[in-house]
Amino acid sequence: MANVELAVDVRGLSKSFGEKTVLKDINFTLEKGTTAVIRGSNGIGKTVFLSCLLGYQSVEQGEVMVLGKSIKDRVFLRKNTGFISSDRHEFMDILTPNEYFRFIIDIYQLSVPQARITELAEQLLVTHELNHLIKELSFGTKKKIQLIGCLLYQPALLVCDEIFEGLDAETVKYVQKSFQQRKDLGLTTLFTTHIMHHADFVDEIFSLENGEIIPAVSITA
Ligand SMILES: Nc1ncnc2c1ncn2[C@@H]1O[C@H](COP(=O)(O)OP(=O)(O)OP(=O)(O)O)[C@@H](O)[C@H]1O
């Protein structure tokens, strides 16, 4: 029976590429309403782990439950999760931000007034970018557009890869505040970063080392 109080419940997850084992029998849980960070050195497997968690990469061995359901239920998974990628936005690239937001509003059947999009765009200083193709936007602006998309539907589980990379100081503060607001709403946020001092507000800190995810004592240790 699934534990519905867990936002993430990973059991025995392993993942290899050829001879190279990246994730080794990972057991990892995250309670609902938690904000957590996973740190780890370059190439250690953070992106692969997040991709397995959200069903973007096949799981070789093990079981992954998100919000009490197996990730094999892909409709549930997509409806209730959001992903902010550091560098993968192929399907967004052919849209403008405005088209992308309309797409999100349509598929999630949201009743979001245009004024809310205008407000978020003003807060994140992207008002003048809304009708340009996403592929033509800067690295940080693409991330801001993904953030706005997620804030429109506020997924129960938001997963972000390298969330602070390439963001200016004001946007870093905005992201931190948004994640704290998500926590106040009882929502779960899991992200990776190399900039650990930006993550000093989280509830839980994990480290990916030697293919395993282990709790870390502090943001530095
Ligand atoms: N599709 C793939 N095919 C083969 N190897 C892969 C594939 N995807 C990832 N890897 C390998 O898995 C390992 C972990 O990569 P991953 O991108 O998860 O690292 P990371 O911890 O996110 O690193 P960084 O901090 O540099 O972003 C790397 O050795 C990478 O080369």
Ligand as a Chemical Component Dictionary entry (heavy atoms), coordinates in Angstrom:
data_LIG
# 
_chem_comp.id                   LIG 
_chem_comp.type                 NON-POLYMER 
_chem_comp.pdbx_formal_charge   0 
_chem_comp.three_letter_code    LIG 
# 
loop_
_chem_comp_atom.comp_id 
_chem_comp_atom.atom_id 
_chem_comp_atom.alt_atom_id 
_chem_comp_atom.type_symbol 
_chem_comp_atom.charge 
_chem_comp_atom.model_Cartn_x 
_chem_comp_atom.model_Cartn_y 
_chem_comp_atom.model_Cartn_z 
_chem_comp_atom.pdbx_ordinal 
LIG N1  N1  N 0 22.119 9.324  -22.006 1  
LIG C1  C1  C 0 23.292 9.045  -21.448 2  
LIG N2  N2  N 0 24.117 8.136  -21.981 3  
LIG C2  C2  C 0 25.301 7.825  -21.415 4  
LIG N3  N3  N 0 25.749 8.389  -20.270 5  
LIG C3  C3  C 0 24.961 9.301  -19.687 6  
LIG C4  C4  C 0 23.702 9.681  -20.232 7  
LIG N4  N4  N 0 23.143 10.626 -19.433 8  
LIG C5  C5  C 0 24.019 10.825 -18.437 9  
LIG N5  N5  N 0 25.101 10.031 -18.587 10 
LIG C6  C6  C 0 26.254 9.952  -17.683 11 
LIG O1  O1  O 0 25.757 9.801  -16.355 12 
LIG C7  C7  C 0 26.621 10.474 -15.461 13 
LIG C8  C8  C 0 25.799 11.406 -14.590 14 
LIG O2  O2  O 0 25.360 12.495 -15.371 15 
LIG P1  P1  P 0 24.447 13.645 -14.789 16 
LIG O3  O3  O 0 24.102 14.549 -15.918 17 
LIG O4  O4  O 0 23.309 13.044 -14.038 18 
LIG O5  O5  O 0 25.434 14.374 -13.768 19 
LIG P2  P2  P 0 25.132 15.610 -12.816 20 
LIG O6  O6  O 0 25.365 15.170 -11.414 21 
LIG O7  O7  O 0 23.792 16.189 -13.128 22 
LIG O8  O8  O 0 26.302 16.583 -13.271 23 
LIG P3  P3  P 0 26.413 18.186 -13.380 24 
LIG O9  O9  O 0 26.532 18.702 -11.968 25 
LIG O10 O10 O 0 27.678 18.366 -14.148 26 
LIG O11 O11 O 0 25.210 18.682 -14.116 27 
LIG C9  C9  C 0 27.679 11.183 -16.293 28 
LIG O12 O12 O 0 28.841 10.386 -16.304 29 
LIG C10 C10 C 0 27.063 11.230 -17.665 30 
LIG O13 O13 O 0 28.045 11.219 -18.662 31 
# 
loop_
_chem_comp_bond.comp_id 
_chem_comp_bond.atom_id_1 
_chem_comp_bond.atom_id_2 
_chem_comp_bond.value_order 
_chem_comp_bond.pdbx_ordinal 
LIG N1  C1  SING 1  
LIG C1  N2  SING 2  
LIG C1  C4  DOUB 3  
LIG N2  C2  DOUB 4  
LIG C2  N3  SING 5  
LIG N3  C3  DOUB 6  
LIG C3  C4  SING 7  
LIG C3  N5  SING 8  
LIG C4  N4  SING 9  
LIG N4  C5  DOUB 10 
LIG C5  N5  SING 11 
LIG N5  C6  SING 12 
LIG C6  O1  SING 13 
LIG C6  C10 SING 14 
LIG O1  C7  SING 15 
LIG C7  C8  SING 16 
LIG C7  C9  SING 17 
LIG C8  O2  SING 18 
LIG O2  P1  SING 19 
LIG P1  O3  DOUB 20 
LIG P1  O4  SING 21 
LIG P1  O5  SING 22 
LIG O5  P2  SING 23 
LIG P2  O6  DOUB 24 
LIG P2  O7  SING 25 
LIG P2  O8  SING 26 
LIG O8  P3  SING 27 
LIG P3  O9  DOUB 28 
LIG P3  O10 SING 29 
LIG P3  O11 SING 30 
LIG C9  O12 SING 31 
LIG C9  C10 SING 32 
LIG C10 O13 SING 33 
# 
